[in-house]
Amino acid sequence: MAVSSDNIATPVQSRYMSDSILQGVTSLGVSPRAQVANLARSGQVGTGIRFTKLDGATPAVFNPVVGVVLTVPSMWDRWPNLQEMLRSVMETHAQSITGIDFSYELGTEDVIVGHDGQNLKVPTRTSRSEVTPSATFKEYPGMPIYNLFRTWMFDIQHPDTNMSLLPAQVDNSDNGHAGIPGWYMSAYSMSMLFIQYDPSGIPDRIYDACVIANMFPTNIGEIGFERTLNQTTVKERTINFTGLVQHNENTRELGYRVAKMLELHRINYNNALPGLTGSVVADEAIQQEIRSMGGLEYEAGPSKKQTPVDGSITQFTPKTPSGARDYADLGNNTSNFTATGAAVANPQ
C-alpha cells in the first residue's frame, strides 16, 4: 500500500478488482489508513459467487493480540527490577491472556401497543461489557511467576496485617516513607495496550486496539502443594486481574503508533543466530571442552585453522586410484593409504 508523508493511505486499487476494496473510510470509525472491504459490491451469497469481487469477500484472519505494558505500579519505583520483571512477564511469558474481549449492548424499554400484548421496544442505553483479564504462565525454577504476583498482592495488602507491606521494607523515617506514593490507582496497578494486527503485521493495517487500565492481581492461584504417588506435574499459573477497558478511535491510533515504534513486522527469524552460542563460527559454536572427545571431528581430522585433535587422523593420501574409496569403506584395510600426521593410522 502506498503511504503518503502524513501516513494516510493513498488510493491503491486491487490489481483485478477495482471496486471491491475501499480506502479512507472514516464514517465507519475505521482508521483512514486501512483498506476496507466494499460491502456494497462484494457480496457472495446473493445471486451467487462473483469471482470479480472476491477480494472484498476475503475473510479477516485474527492472529493472537499483542499486549504491551503501558504503565507499571508506581509503588515499585524504588524497585525497578520488579517493574522490569512485570513488563517482561506480561509481554513475553504469558501463554494466554483471556478475558480482555468485550462487547457492546444496546438496552431497550418495552411499551405495550395494541390489544394483543405486543411490545414496542425503544432504545435506551448503550453499555460496554466489563473485562476480566486472566493470564496463564508456566512456572520456572525458583517460582518467580508465583512470587512476583504474590509480592504485588502483599505490597497492596498483606494478609496478616491488612496493610501494605511496603512501609515495612523502607527506611522507617519520614524521608523513607516519602518514597511511597499516595495510595491511588496508579500506585498499585498497571495498564496495558492490546493490539489486534492483521496477518501482515504492518502497523498501518492493524484492525483495532484497546487499553485496559487498573489492572492488578485478584487471585494468584494455589502454590502447588500436593502429594500423589507416581505423579509429577509441570506447574501452570493462572493469574486473574481486575481491569477497566477503554476503546475508541484514539486507542486504535495509539495501537498504530506503538506498533510503528515496535516494528515487529521487521523481525526476520530466518536470520536468527543458531544454537546456544548464537554464532555461525564453527570454533565458537562447538563447545571447546568436547573438541577432543571423539565423534566426526576426531575421525575426519581438524581443518587447517584448527588445533589438531589429539589422536585424530589428519589426512589420508591415496597411493593408487584403487585406494580412493569412501571413508566408510576403509574397514581394517589401510594398505592403500598413507596416514600423515596421525597418531593412529586406523580409526577403528
Backbone hydrogen bonds in HBPLUS format (Angstrom, degrees):
<---DONOR---> <-ACCEPTOR-->    atom                        ^
c    i                          cat <-CA-CA->   ^        H-A-AA   ^      H-
h    n   atom  resd res      DA  || num        DHA   H-A  angle D-A-AA Bond
n    s   type  num  typ     dist DA aas  dist angle  dist       angle   num
A0010-THR N   A0002-ALA O   3.41 MM   8  6.01 163.7  2.43 137.0 141.7     1
A0004-SER N   A0008-ILE O   3.38 MM   4  5.75 171.4  2.38 137.4 137.9     2
A0007-ASN N   A0004-SER O   2.96 MM   3  5.32 153.6  2.03 120.2 120.8     3
A0038-ASN N   A0020-SER O   2.90 MM  18  5.05 167.2  1.91 136.4 132.9     4
A0022-LEU N   A0036-VAL O   2.67 MM  14  5.07 173.3  1.67 160.0 162.5     5
A0036-VAL N   A0022-LEU O   2.77 MM  14  5.07 171.3  1.78 152.1 155.1     6
A0029-GLY N   A0026-THR O   3.08 MM   3  5.29 163.0  2.11 113.4 116.0     7
A0034-ALA N   A0031-SER O   3.01 MM   3  5.41 159.7  2.05 115.3 121.5     8
A0041-ARG N   A0038-ASN O   3.06 MM   3  5.62 161.0  2.09 116.5 122.5     9
A0042-SER N   A0038-ASN O   3.13 MM   4  6.07 132.9  2.36 156.7 170.3    10
A0053-LYS N   A0050-ARG O   3.01 MM   3  5.68 165.1  2.03 122.3 126.5    11
A0054-LEU N   A0051-PHE O   3.38 MM   3  5.34 167.5  2.40 112.4 110.6    12
A0056-GLY N   A0053-LYS O   3.18 MM   3  5.78 130.4  2.44 113.3 123.1    13
A0057-ALA N   A0054-LEU O   2.95 MM   3  4.99 153.2  2.03 104.0 112.8    14
A0058-THR N   A0055-ASP O   3.38 MM   3  5.48 167.7  2.39 108.4 109.2    15
A0066-VAL N   A0195-ILE O   2.97 MM 129  5.18 162.6  2.00 146.2 150.7    16
A0195-ILE N   A0066-VAL O   2.89 MM 129  5.18 168.4  1.90 148.3 150.2    17
A0068-VAL N   A0193-LEU O   2.77 MM 125  5.10 161.2  1.80 155.1 161.3    18
A0193-LEU N   A0068-VAL O   2.76 MM 125  5.10 166.0  1.78 153.7 157.7    19
A0070-LEU N   A0191-SER O   2.84 MM 121  5.47 158.7  1.89 137.9 144.0    20
A0071-THR N   A0191-SER O   3.37 MM 120  5.22 161.9  2.41 128.2 131.2    21
A0191-SER N   A0071-THR O   3.14 MM 120  5.22 154.5  2.20 129.1 132.0    22
A0076-TRP N   A0073-PRO O   3.20 MM   3  5.83 164.0  2.23 112.7 117.6    23
A0074-SER N   A0186-SER O   3.17 MM 112  6.33 171.3  2.18 142.8 145.5    24
A0077-ASP N   A0074-SER O   3.08 MM   3  5.24 156.4  2.14 116.2 114.7    25
A0075-MET N   A0187-ALA O   2.99 MM 112  4.97 154.9  2.06 136.3 133.0    26
A0079-TRP N   A0076-TRP O   2.78 MM   3  4.99 145.6  1.90 108.1 119.7    27
A0082-LEU N   A0079-TRP O   2.95 MM   3  5.65 138.8  2.13 118.9 128.1    28
A0084-GLU N   A0080-PRO O   2.83 MM   4  6.07 158.5  1.88 151.7 157.2    29
A0085-MET N   A0081-ASN O   2.93 MM   4  6.02 157.2  1.99 140.2 146.9    30
A0086-LEU N   A0082-LEU O   2.93 MM   4  6.09 158.6  1.98 145.9 151.5    31
A0087-ARG N   A0083-GLN O   3.06 MM   4  6.28 164.4  2.09 147.2 151.0    32
A0088-SER N   A0084-GLU O   2.99 MM   4  6.17 169.2  2.00 153.7 156.8    33
A0089-VAL N   A0085-MET O   2.85 MM   4  5.97 161.1  1.89 151.3 156.9    34
A0090-MET N   A0086-LEU O   3.05 MM   4  6.19 167.9  2.06 152.8 155.4    35
A0091-GLU N   A0087-ARG O   2.97 MM   4  6.06 154.8  2.04 149.7 157.0    36
A0092-THR N   A0088-SER O   2.81 MM   4  5.51 158.4  1.85 147.6 152.9    37
A0093-HIS N   A0089-VAL O   3.14 MM   4  4.82 144.8  2.27 122.5 126.8    38
A0095-GLN N   A0136-THR O   2.80 MM  41  5.62 150.2  1.89 161.7 169.5    39
A0136-THR N   A0096-SER O   2.96 MM  40  5.37 156.3  2.02 153.4 157.3    40
A0098-THR N   A0134-SER O   2.84 MM  36  5.24 155.8  1.90 158.1 157.2    41
A0134-SER N   A0098-THR O   2.86 MM  36  5.24 140.8  2.01 146.8 145.9    42
A0132-THR N   A0099-GLY O   2.85 MM  33  4.70 138.6  2.02 139.1 147.4    43
A0129-SER N   A0103-SER O   2.87 MM  26  5.40 165.9  1.89 157.4 160.9    44
A0105-GLU N   A0127-SER O   2.87 MM  22  5.32 158.7  1.92 153.8 160.1    45
A0127-SER N   A0105-GLU O   2.78 MM  22  5.32 158.1  1.83 150.6 157.6    46
A0107-GLY N   A0125-ARG O   2.70 MM  18  5.08 177.0  1.70 147.9 147.3    47
A0124-THR N   A0107-GLY O   2.83 MM  17  5.37 163.0  1.86 140.2 138.2    48
A0109-GLU N   A0122-VAL O   2.91 MM  13  5.36 148.9  2.01 146.1 156.0    49
A0122-VAL N   A0109-GLU O   2.98 MM  13  5.36 158.0  2.03 145.3 151.9    50
A0111-VAL N   A0120-LEU O   2.87 MM   9  5.00 139.2  2.04 130.2 143.3    51
A0120-LEU N   A0111-VAL O   2.66 MM   9  5.00 176.3  1.66 150.2 151.2    52
A0113-VAL N   A0118-GLN O   3.12 MM   5  5.96 165.1  2.14 155.0 157.1    53
A0241-PHE N   A0133-PRO O   2.83 MM 108  5.19 166.2  1.85 159.6 155.0    54
A0135-ALA N   A0239-ILE O   2.88 MM 104  5.26 156.3  1.94 152.6 155.0    55
A0239-ILE N   A0135-ALA O   2.78 MM 104  5.26 164.7  1.81 161.1 163.3    56
A0137-PHE N   A0237-ARG O   2.76 MM 100  5.08 157.4  1.81 148.5 156.3    57
A0237-ARG N   A0137-PHE O   2.71 MM 100  5.08 161.9  1.74 153.5 159.0    58
A0139-GLU N   A0235-LYS O   2.99 MM  96  5.56 173.6  1.99 153.2 151.3    59
A0143-MET N   A0140-TYR O   2.94 MM   3  5.45 145.6  2.06 146.9 147.6    60
A0147-ASN N   A0143-MET O   3.09 MM   4  6.17 167.5  2.10 152.8 156.7    61
A0148-LEU N   A0144-PRO O   2.90 MM   4  5.78 146.9  2.01 138.1 145.9    62
A0149-PHE N   A0145-ILE O   3.31 MM   4  6.59 170.2  2.32 155.7 156.1    63
A0150-ARG N   A0146-TYR O   2.89 MM   4  6.02 147.4  2.00 148.3 158.8    64
A0151-THR N   A0147-ASN O   2.90 MM   4  5.86 156.3  1.95 137.8 144.3    65
A0152-TRP N   A0148-LEU O   3.02 MM   4  6.30 155.6  2.08 143.3 150.2    66
A0153-MET N   A0149-PHE O   3.00 MM   4  6.14 160.2  2.04 139.5 144.6    67
A0154-PHE N   A0150-ARG O   2.81 MM   4  6.05 164.9  1.84 155.3 159.3    68
A0155-ASP N   A0151-THR O   2.81 MM   4  5.90 149.8  1.90 148.7 157.0    69
A0156-ILE N   A0152-TRP O   3.18 MM   4  6.45 125.8  2.49 135.2 148.0    70
A0156-ILE N   A0153-MET O   3.13 MM   3  5.19 139.3  2.30  96.0 107.8    71
A0157-GLN N   A0153-MET O   2.91 MM   4  6.27 169.3  1.92 153.7 155.9    72
A0165-LEU N   A0154-PHE O   3.26 MM  11  6.03 142.5  2.41 132.9 141.1    73
A0158-HIS N   A0163-MET O   2.78 MM   5  5.61 174.4  1.78 137.6 137.0    74
A0161-THR N   A0158-HIS O   3.31 MM   3  5.61 149.5  2.41 107.1 115.2    75
A0162-ASN N   A0158-HIS O   2.78 MM   4  5.34 147.7  1.88 158.6 164.5    76
A0168-ALA N   A0165-LEU O   3.19 MM   3  5.63 134.8  2.40 109.8 121.3    77
A0169-GLN N   A0166-LEU O   2.86 MM   3  5.31 162.2  1.89 119.9 126.0    78
A0173-SER N   A0171-ASP O   2.75 MM   2  5.60 135.4  1.94 110.0  95.3    79
A0177-HIS N   A0173-SER O   2.93 MM   4  6.16 164.9  1.95 155.6 158.9    80
A0178-ALA N   A0174-ASP O   2.95 MM   4  6.03 127.9  2.22 136.1 149.9    81
A0179-GLY N   A0176-GLY O   3.26 MM   3  5.80 156.4  2.32 108.4 114.7    82
A0180-ILE N   A0177-HIS O   3.03 MM   3  5.45 164.4  2.05 112.7 117.8    83
A0184-TYR N   A0182-GLY O   2.68 MM   2  5.65 133.5  1.89 114.3  98.6    84
A0187-ALA N   A0184-TYR O   2.89 MM   3  5.39 147.3  2.00 114.2 124.5    85
A0189-SER N   A0185-MET O   3.12 MM   4  5.97 128.9  2.39 152.3 165.6    86
A0190-MET N   A0215-MET O   2.88 MM  25  5.12 159.0  1.93 140.2 146.1    87
A0215-MET N   A0190-MET O   2.96 MM  25  5.12 163.4  1.98 162.4 158.5    88
A0192-MET N   A0212-ILE O   2.88 MM  20  5.39 158.7  1.93 149.2 154.8    89
A0212-ILE N   A0192-MET O   2.86 MM  20  5.39 164.6  1.88 159.2 164.6    90
A0194-PHE N   A0210-CYS O   2.89 MM  16  5.47 168.0  1.91 162.8 166.5    91
A0210-CYS N   A0194-PHE O   3.06 MM  16  5.47 151.2  2.15 143.6 152.0    92
A0196-GLN N   A0208-ASP O   2.92 MM  12  5.37 173.5  1.92 155.6 156.0    93
A0207-TYR N   A0196-GLN O   2.80 MM  11  5.55 147.3  1.90 160.0 171.1    94
A0201-GLY N   A0198-ASP O   2.99 MM   3  5.65 146.5  2.11 123.7 132.1    95
A0205-ARG N   A0202-ILE O   2.95 MM   3  5.56 159.7  1.99 126.4 130.6    96
A0206-ILE N   A0203-PRO O   3.31 MM   3  5.73 163.8  2.34 121.0 119.0    97
A0211-VAL N   A0246-GLN O   3.00 MM  35  5.15 168.8  2.01 153.2 156.6    98
A0246-GLN N   A0211-VAL O   2.72 MM  35  5.15 151.9  1.79 161.6 166.8    99
A0213-ALA N   A0244-LEU O   2.86 MM  31  5.14 162.4  1.89 150.1 146.3   100
A0244-LEU N   A0213-ALA O   2.87 MM  31  5.14 147.3  1.97 142.7 147.2   101
A0242-THR N   A0216-PHE O   3.20 MM  26  5.89 147.5  2.31 151.1 158.0   102
A0218-THR N   A0240-ASN O   2.76 MM  22  5.64 165.2  1.78 146.0 150.0   103
A0240-ASN N   A0219-ASN O   2.91 MM  21  5.15 170.1  1.92 157.8 160.3   104
A0252-ARG N   A0248-ASN O   3.29 MM   4  6.63 153.6  2.36 147.1 153.9   105
A0253-GLU N   A0249-GLU O   2.96 MM   4  6.25 147.6  2.07 138.0 147.7   106
A0254-LEU N   A0250-ASN O   2.86 MM   4  6.03 154.9  1.92 141.0 147.2   107
A0255-GLY N   A0251-THR O   2.94 MM   4  6.16 151.5  2.02 138.0 146.2   108
A0256-TYR N   A0252-ARG O   2.93 MM   4  6.28 152.2  2.01 148.0 154.8   109
A0257-ARG N   A0253-GLU O   3.00 MM   4  6.31 161.9  2.04 150.7 155.0   110
A0258-VAL N   A0254-LEU O   2.86 MM   4  6.04 161.1  1.89 156.9 161.8   111
A0259-ALA N   A0255-GLY O   2.91 MM   4  5.97 159.2  1.95 144.7 151.4   112
A0260-LYS N   A0256-TYR O   2.88 MM   4  6.09 149.5  1.97 144.7 153.4   113
A0261-MET N   A0257-ARG O   2.98 MM   4  6.19 145.1  2.10 136.9 146.2   114
A0261-MET N   A0258-VAL O   3.08 MM   3  4.94 116.7  2.49  90.7 106.4   115
A0262-LEU N   A0258-VAL O   2.85 MM   4  6.13 159.0  1.89 155.3 160.4   116
A0263-GLU N   A0259-ALA O   3.00 MM   4  6.05 157.2  2.05 147.3 152.7   117
A0266-ARG N   A0263-GLU O   3.07 MM   3  5.60 165.3  2.10 115.7 120.4   118
A0267-ILE N   A0264-LEU O   3.25 MM   3  5.59 167.7  2.27 111.1 114.8   119
A0271-ASN N   A0268-ASN O   3.16 MM   3  5.88 164.1  2.18 115.3 120.2   120
A0272-ALA N   A0269-TYR O   3.21 MM   3  4.79 165.7  2.23 100.1 100.6   121
A0278-GLY N   A0274-PRO O   3.13 MM   4  5.01 124.7  2.45 142.2 151.3   122
A0284-GLU N   A0281-VAL O   2.98 MM   3  5.41 135.7  2.18 109.3 121.6   123
A0285-ALA N   A0281-VAL O   2.81 MM   4  5.96 155.2  1.87 158.0 166.4   124
A0286-ILE N   A0282-ALA O   3.10 MM   4  6.07 160.2  2.14 154.8 155.6   125
A0290-ILE N   A0287-GLN O   3.14 MM   3  5.81 158.6  2.19 117.1 123.2   126
A0291-ARG N   A0288-GLN O   3.20 MM   3  5.32 168.1  2.21 110.0 113.4   127
A0293-MET N   A0290-ILE O   3.18 MM   3  5.08 163.5  2.21 113.6 111.9   128
A0299-GLU N   A0295-GLY O   3.11 MM   4  6.43 157.6  2.16 150.2 156.8   129
A0300-ALA N   A0296-LEU O   2.72 MM   4  5.75 170.7  1.73 159.1 162.1   130
A0301-GLY N   A0297-GLU O   3.02 MM   4  5.51 140.5  2.18 129.3 138.2   131
A0306-GLN N   A0303-SER O   3.11 MM   3  5.38 160.2  2.15 109.6 115.8   132
A0312-SER N   A0309-VAL O   3.02 MM   3  5.52 160.9  2.06 143.2 140.8   133
A0317-THR N   A0338-THR O   3.45 MM  21  5.52 160.1  2.49 136.5 142.0   134
A0319-LYS N   A0336-ASN O   3.06 MM  17  5.69 166.7  2.08 163.5 161.1   135
A0323-GLY N   A0320-THR O   2.85 MM   3  5.31 151.4  1.93 112.4 121.8   136
A0324-ALA N   A0321-PRO O   3.03 MM   3  5.36 162.9  2.06 110.6 116.1   137
A0325-ARG N   A0323-GLY O   2.78 MM   2  5.56 138.1  1.96 106.0  93.1   138
A0329-ASP N   A0326-ASP O   2.88 MM   3  5.29 149.5  1.97 110.4 120.2   139
A0330-LEU N   A0327-TYR O   3.23 MM   3  5.56 167.7  2.24 114.0 116.1   140
A0333-ASN N   A0330-LEU O   3.02 MM   3  5.80 146.5  2.14 146.5 148.8   141
A0337-PHE N   A0334-THR O   3.11 MM   3  5.26 163.4  2.14 109.0 113.1   142
